Amino acid sequence: MKTAMRALVSGSILALAVSSSALAQDKTIKIGVLNDQSGLYADVTGPGSVLAAQMAVDDSGMAAKGWKIEVVSGDHQNKPDIGVNIARQWFDRDKVDVIVDVPTSSVGLAVNNVVKEKNGVYLNSGSGTSDLTNAQCSPNTVHWAYDTYMLANGTGSAMVKTGGDTWFFLTADYAFGTALERDTTNAVTALGGKVVGSVRPPLNSADFSSFLLQAQSSKAKVIGLANAGGDTINSIKQASEFGIVAGGQKLAGLLMFITDVHSLGLKTAAGLSFTEPFYWDLNDGTRGFSKRFQEKMKNKAMPTTVQAGVYSSLLHYFKTLDKMGGNSRVGIKIVEAMKAMPTDDIIFGKGSIQPNGRKIHPAYLLEVKKPEESKGPWDYMKVAATIPAEQAFTPLDKSSCPLLKK
């Protein structure tokens, strides 16, 4: 009996050791690209983000090191409940390890909670709200690319300094718009400016006429567009029809992407200023990646900041996992290791990840060229100013992230 018992115990120990060894050497990864595949943010994220994820897989060299990586995608339709349901299904049934992209801040914040609950990894480059690394920060989340603090302190501060000291906001009626108006208001008032009013058009509005008339009648020097995607495009087009800019007021596109400028055309968009951490024509590295991306895209579009963020965040994730030697299912430990490693890639250059999960890198105040200044297709912007990484995002001493209190 004692011999049998010793054999059973020895066998159990051996099985546990083999199991632990197998877990440590687990080299499978499933990536879930969660975004808007067919709505007003489809050009900004959508299929292009799926492509960017696959490019990161191909460029990582992980397959040659024995890793098996799969990319899946889901359409959250800009609805938090749908996003949460997809995220839960991915973790519970499909064994997804990391969720990337996730535009629409209300969806992004909701998915943030699911990833924390499931101890996955969340690399968000699509949501704008700075709350992801402030009040609602998570040890499982890294916020890549941009956020509302960066947008507000880039474009908002620059316009106040050039005389735009009174503002009226057209604000998207969800978490992103609220955060962007809040952060821009703080930036404007810190420099002595004043906000004289705001309106909140519903998401995906077709007609901005009544809202623009209120902005026009406010006599504010700057009309801040705290919206994104199709809403930004429609509001700028209709503002042009009303002759708002011709009448002396300025438009501030607080969140714009190269695809928005492409849709508007240089004749309509010329002179608009906005802040981005990525532009395809910044340097040899961004040009090389962007031209490869463009060749693979069906509509031959250049990558947006969000799509570039998907690519960049996954490259750093892969480097971290490779250094750890395996096991993609220990979310908090992976994110901790990602924070410990400096970031460096062809998209954003050298940077780092703060303890609150905010990825920092330089940002650029861009100005849309006049038609006669453009040298060819997609040559739309010029760099008006560079914002150093340490100034572009929320300083740690001003962050409300609970993780910083430890």
N, C-alpha and C positions, 0 to 999 in steps of 0.2 A: 504493500500500500504506500509506504514512504517513498519507495523508488518511483512508483507511478506518479505520486504527487510532485516529486522533484522534477520528473520529466515534463509534467504539465506546466509547472512554473517556468522551467527553462524554455519550453516551447512558447509560452506567452511572452516572455522577455524577448526572445528571438523575433517573434512576430511583431512586437512593438518596435523593436530596433529597425527591422526591415521596413515597417510602415513609416517610421520617422525619417528614415533615409530616403524613401521614395518621395515623401512629402517635400523634403529639402531639395530634391532634384527635379521636382515637378516643373517642366518647362513648356507648359501650355498656357496660352493667353487668349481670352476672348474679349474683344473691344466692342462696346456698344456706342454707336454714333446716334445720339438722340437729338432731333431738331425738327424744324419746319421743312418738310419736303415739297410742299405744294402751295403754301400760302404767301403772305406778304414778305416773309423773310427767307423764302426759298433761294433767291439769288445770293443773299448774303451768307447763308449757311448751306442748307439743303444737300443736294447731290455733290456739290463741291467739297463739302466737309468729309463726305464718305471717301471721295477721291484722295483728299489730303491725308486721311488716316491710312489708306492703303499705300500711298507713297512713303509715309513714315515707316511702315512695315518693310517695304521693299528696300528702303535706303538704310535701314538700321543694321543690316547684316546679321540679324538674329537667327534667320533660318539656317545659315551656314554653321551656327554654333549649336544647332540641335533644338531650337525653339520652334514650336508649332503655334502659329498665330492666325486667328480668324477675326474678320471684321463683319459685324452685323449692324443694321440700321433700323430706326423706328421714327415714325412721324407723330409728334405730340400735338400737332394742330394748334399750337399756342394755347393749350388748355392744361392747367395744372393737374386735374384729375386723370386725364389721359397720360400725361407724362409720368405720374406716380404709378399708375397701373402697369405701364410698360417697364419701368425700372424694377418694380417688384417681381414681375414675371421673369425678367432677365436674370435677376439674382437667384430667385427661388427655383426656377425650372431650367433656364438655359445656361446657368453657370457663367454669366458674364462677370469679368473681373474688374473692368474699368469702364466708366461712362464718360464720354467726351462731348464737347460742344454745348448743347442745351441753351439756345437763345430763348428770349422772353423771360424776364426776371422772375415773374410770378411762378413760372414752371421751374426755373433754375433753383429757386429757394425751396420749393416743395421737394424736388428730387434730392437736394442737399440733405434733407432729413432722412430720406430712404437710404441713401448711400451710407450715412453714418450708422443707421440702425443695422445694416447688413455688413458693416465693416468692409466695404469695397473701397475703390479709389475713384475720385471725382475730379476730372480735369476740365474745368469750365472755361471756355473761351468765348461763349456766345452771349451769356447774360451780362448786363451792364452794371447792375446794382452793386455798389460798394459794400452793402450789408453782408455780402458773402465772406468778407474778411474783417467785418466789424461785429455788430451785434449778433449776427447769425453765423459766425465762423464755425468751422468744424475741423477736427483733427484728420479727417479723411479727404479734405478738399484743398485743391490748389486752384486759385483764380488766375488764369493766364491772360495774355493779350491786353485788355483795356478794362476800365470801369468808370463809373460816373464821376469819381473824384478827379481822375485824369482828364476827362472831357471838360469838366467844369473849370478846372484850374488852368487848362490850356487855352481853350477858346474864350471862356468867360473873362478871365483875367486880361487876356490880350486885347479884347474889345473895349473893356473899361479903360485900359491904359491909353487907347487911341481915341477916347472921347465918348464912347458908348456907355454913358453912366446911368441911363434909365432904361428899364427892361419890362417887357410884357411877355409872358410865356404861353405857348400852345403846348400843352403837356399831355402825353399819352396817358390814358386813364388806367394805369396798372402800376405794379411795383417799380418797374424801370423808370417810367416817367416821373413818378413821385420822387425817387432818389435823385434823378438828374436835376429836377427843378430845385430840390433842397440843396444839393451840392453846389449848383451854379449860383443860387441865391447867396450862399455863404461866401463864395468867391467874389461876387459882385459887391456885396455890402462891406466886405473886408477892405476893399479899395475905395470906399466912399460912395459907391453907386447905390441905386435905389430900384426896387421892384414895384411897379405901379399897378400890376394886376396879372391875372392868369385865367385861362379857360382850359377845360379838360375834354377835348373831343374823344369819343369812344374809339377803341382800337379798330383799325381797318375802315376808317371813314372814307367815303367817296366824295363828300361835299364839305369843304372847309370854309365856305363863303361867310357864314354867320360868325365864325370864330375869327377869321381874318379881319372882318369889318370891326369887331370889337378891338382887336389889336391895333388896327389903323386909327381908330378914334381915340385910343389911349394917348396918342402922340409920343409914345415911348421911342427913344432913339434906336433901340434894338428889339427885335422880335425874336425871342429864343425858341427854337423848335426842339422841344424836349420829347422827341418821338424818333421813329426809326423806320427804315425800309420803305415800303410803299406809302406809308403815311407821310414821311418826309418828302418823298418825291411829289405826291399830290399837293401838299401844302405849298411847296416852292413853286410849282407850276401855276397854281391858282393865285398865289401872291403876285406872280408876274402879270397875270391877266388883270388883276386889280390895280396894277401900277404902283404897288407899295414901295418898291425900291426906287422907282423913278420919282416918287413923291418925297424922298429924302430919308425914309427909314431903312435900317439895315436888317438883313436876315442873318441869324446865327444858326447854322446847322450843327447842333450840339453833338449829334451822332450821325455821321455820314460815312459811307463806304464808296469805294471806286465804282461799284456797280450802280450806285445811286447817281453818280455823276454821268456815267455812261447812259443811263436811262433819260436823264434830263437833257443831255447835250451841252456842249461848251457855251453855246449862245445863251442858254438860260442860266447855267450854273456859274459862268465866269465871275470871278471876284469873291465867291463864297470862301470863307475860311472855316476850317475845322481841324480837330486834333486826332491824330492816328499814331500808333506805335509801329506801323508797318506800311510801306508803299513799295510796290513791285520794283520801282526804278531807283531805289536808294543806293544800291551798290552792286558789285558783281555777284555776291551771294544771293541777294534777293532777286536779281534779274535771272540768274541761272535757274533757281527753283521755280520762279513764276512762269518762265517760258516753257519749262517741262510740264507744269500744271496746265497751262493754256493749251498745249498740244493734245492733252488727254481729255480736256473738257469738250463736251459736245457743242456747246455754244461758243467755244473759243474765248471765254472770259478770263481775265486775269484774276488771281486769287484776292479775296478780301482779307482783312485783318483776322476775322474769325477763323477762316479756313487755314490761314497761315498759323494761327494759334493752335489749331488741332494738330498740325504737323509738328510744330515745335514742342508742344507739351508731351506728345507721345515719344518723340526722340529722347527726351530727358527721362521719361518713365522707363523706356527700354534700357537705357544706360544704367539706370538704378537697379533694375531687376537682374541685369547681366552681372553687375558687381555683387549683388546679393547671392547669386548662384542658383536661383530658382524659387519656386513657391510664390505664385501671383495672388494668393488668397489671404494675405495678412495685411489688409488695407492700411491700417494706421502705421504699421512698421515701415511699409513702403513709402508712405508720404513723409514720414520722419526722415528716411534715408534720402528722399528727393530733396528735402529742405537742407540737408547737410552737404549736398554736392553743389558747387557753383554751376550755373547754367551757361551754356555757350553753344550757339548754333548759327547757321547762315541767315535765319529769319530775324532774330532780335539781337544778335551779337552776345556779348558777355552780360551776365546778370546774376540774380540770386532769388531765392524764395524766402520771404520773411517768415518768422514763427507763426504769424496769423494766417499763412497760406497765400499771401499776396506775392505773385511773381513780379519782380520789378526790372525795368529796362528803360532806355530813353524813349521819349515820345516826340512827335514832330507837329508843329503848327503848319498845316498845308494850306496853300491858296490855289484855287482852281484857275487854270490858265485861260486867257482869251483865245478864241479860235485861231487867230493868226500866230499865237505863240506855240501852238502844238505842232510837233514835228511828225506826228503819225498816229495811228490807232493806239488808244489807251495811254497816250502821252498827255495826261490831263492835269497833273498837279506839279507845283514847285514847293520846295521847303522854305518857309518864311522864318522859322526859328526852331532850334533844337532845345528840348527840355530834358535836362539830365535826369537819370533814373531816380536819384534820391529826392528830386523835386516833383516828379511826375505823379507819384502815388501817395496815399495817406501816410504821414510819418507815424512810426510805431507809437510815439508818445501821445498821439491823438486817436489811436485806434481803440475802439470799445470792445475788441475781441476778448472773450473770457479766457482764451488760452494763454494770454499774456499775463494773467494774474497768478499763474502757477509759479 
